[in-house]
Amino acid sequence: MAAMILVAGSAFAQQSLMGGQTAKSPEINPDGSVTFRLIAPKAKRVQITGDIIPPIPADMNGMRMDMPATVDMVERNGVWEYTTAPLEPELYSYVFKVDGTTTLDPSNIYMYRDVATWSNILIVTKEKGDKGDLYSVNKVPHGNVAKVWYDSPTLELSRRLTVYTPAGYDNPGNKTKYPVLYVLHGAGGDEDAWPNLGRAAQILDNLIAAGKVKPCIMVMPNGNTNTSAAPGEWSAGMYATSMSGGAGFPPAKAGMPESFGDIMKYVETHYRVLTGAKNTAICGLSMGGGHTFQTSLLNPGKFGYIGLFSAAVSIPGASMQAGFDQAASQNAEFQARMKAMFAAKPSLYYIAIGETDFLYNTNASLRKYLDANGYPYEYRETPGGHIWRNWRVYLTEFAQRAFK
Amino acid sequence: MAAMILVAGSAFAQQSLMGGQTAKSPEINPDGSVTFRLIAPKAKRVQITGDIIPPIPADMNGMRMDMPATVDMVERNGVWEYTTAPLEPELYSYVFKVDGTTTLDPSNIYMYRDVATWSNILIVTKEKGDKGDLYSVNKVPHGNVAKVWYDSPTLELSRRLTVYTPAGYDNPGNKTKYPVLYVLHGAGGDEDAWPNLGRAAQILDNLIAAGKVKPCIMVMPNGNTNTSAAPGEWSAGMYATSMSGGAGFPPAKAGMPESFGDIMKYVETHYRVLTGAKNTAICGLSMGGGHTFQTSLLNPGKFGYIGLFSAAVSIPGASMQAGFDQAASQNAEFQARMKAMFAAKPSLYYIAIGETDFLYNTNASLRKYLDANGYPYEYRETPGGHIWRNWRVYLTEFAQRAFK
């Protein structure tokens, strides 16, 4: 009855009665530790998992990996609680396991989807300019973020694209043209990945406001070329998503590298853009790093700044795990493309990977090949594995180097 | 180990290991019933709640209300299951309760937030043109949806706004100007409410493609004037949201009706819009219906189409529950404003409400006042209460009447 009065008194949707009791969670404590709480008086065991807990190192055939850790929460009066060690500034994600069943924190409305899995998120910030601050929405001018539809004649599809335009872009009378940064997602991701878990708009807003990145248009396409858009956002309906992104759909007419020109054409005809290599950057994570690699090879001289983040790089026709030297020696076309691409002298060829990334060896092999051929690149190695935490850092670094 | 190989083989983010086992859920059966499943072998009781189950009628001081029903699921081999009766075409929402704790369906990535509560959603469609079809993304040209930032000098804030531009709007060389439909959310909502649970972009895409709605720009502002944006989307950080929308923030410099001109000014200077009453429509649900009511009163002759959806209408200074006749008789200014507004002869004054809406009596009182004064309006009464299901219908009807 109290709930009903509340509802009536505040013109609140009845559906919200479906929400249960909530506890204060997460609570960021003065020492930087974080307390999580869940009301579950009838549960026998409640655990929490996520990168709020140091990961468990693992080894797979000589590849180092980090596995997410899971810890028990402690119950008191029906409320389960866990307090972390003090946490460094970062965007964290977590979920509860209630007697083994994955449960999102009903007290925390902030959550993101990564492929087929939702997790709650929180941001820990200590001071201005730290990672938590960089990923937060701050009191700075904000760019606009649009979901637009472009035609891909190559793929014979109308497709969804996320476009960030910097603050001031749409000011009436503004005739300024802007450089363009293309940012590509990984396997199972889509055009919502970088704007959400990647915090790409916040990173650019903050870096542009600080004068560290040149105001630019950031384009975040969908890299699953047999689909039109993120799950639920196109006519395939609300299907169960998967890592392959397009399971069950007809095969694509072409890959991302072969169809990338359709995206560039849309952007260059619909926005006020500066063209040419000095004004065009491309980067991507994992599968999107592979797309970046191949797209830059197909378009020598088009991209002045090329960023491979934990990239799933490979030589067409060769296994991703194969050494580049060996595979390249059997592929004259690949060698010619690499030569042409580096002959155009991109201003920046940036390779970044985590030291426990399962693609570490693949990227080491690529670096060996680049070294052997005298192709210049910059290399950044960070702790951790194949995770968003690293990709946000790489975007932050790469964006600051572009267009300069 | 199998999971690790899967991860390594597909360049999949390690974070997704946090997701647990999933069952096939929801499964729409041939007869239109829907089966929900949750793997929870250790749970003692699992329930499901949402509008997939007929609501429970309730009575509060003579006001009819619908309370969401909750039913038990049945366990077999650790999988809890519930099958509904055949469901009519509609967008439904639901959550599980695992031993009393609200649990989102880990097998269903589709979920929306309503104020502080997330629920899973599903759409049931039987045939082309039904409600499920209308709320789905179909093979029709899609409008673009942008989150933009506008300056509100009245509120002394930069604020976030959702703008839908119809398919073709951004075609290079297109000089067409479009009418504008302003769509306002309810208490606790924000600029994400209509695009998400309201399915506003899908409704417009489909109705425009069917030739039933004139291509128009749809503007979905944030009605909480002491905030800049939806929770997490502005510098207040990731705060716990509430029905009041702005709890804990400094009071607003002005209300929505008084600051609405700032939104119109932004739209009219940043988009190719047709102006004047014949090209300008405004509608809103609940609190947003109240905002629509007051904004139209403050701007006689500006809006040719005015839609009050389950509107929290009131006379300034008088209780929302007070009868309009009695309150108006003591308020000459209100009477004068109503007179001026109707003297401008809006093409459509549309009032819609559910028969079990807790604002039913308030709206009945408004109608009585309109009748007594000979002010023309159209009235639509539907089954059900103060719920999105009704508001989507009202938007569908109202949009088809606008600009004609």
Interface residues (C-beta under 8 A of the other chain):
Chain A: M1 M4 I5 L6 V7 A8 S10 A11 F12 A13 Q14 Q15 S16 L17 M18 G19 G20 T22 L38 I39 A40 P41 K42 A43 K44 R45 T49 G50 D51 P55 A58 M60 M63 M65 D66 M67 P68 S93 Y94 V95 K97 V98 D99 G100 T101 T102 T103 L104 P106 S107 N108 I109 Y110 M111 R113 D114 V115 A116 T117 W118 S119 I121 L122 I123 S136 V137 N138 K139 P141 H142 N144 V145 A146 K147 V148 W149 S158 R160 A167 D170 P172 G186 A187 G188 A229 P231 G232 E233 W234 S235 G237 M238 A240 T241 M243 S244 T269 H270 S286 M287 G290 A312 F358 L359 G385 H386 I387 W388
Chain B: M1 M4 I5 L6 V7 A8 S10 A11 F12 A13 Q14 Q15 S16 L17 M18 G19 G20 T22 L38 I39 A40 P41 K42 A43 K44 R45 T49 G50 D51 P55 A58 M60 M63 M65 D66 M67 P68 S93 Y94 V95 K97 V98 D99 G100 T101 T102 T103 L104 P106 S107 N108 I109 Y110 M111 R113 D114 V115 A116 T117 W118 S119 I121 L122 I123 S136 V137 N138 K139 P141 H142 G143 N144 V145 A146 K147 V148 W149 S158 R160 A167 D170 P172 G186 A187 G188 A229 P231 G232 E233 W234 S235 G237 M238 A240 T241 M243 S244 T269 H270 S286 M287 G290 A312 F358 L359 G385 H386 I387 W388
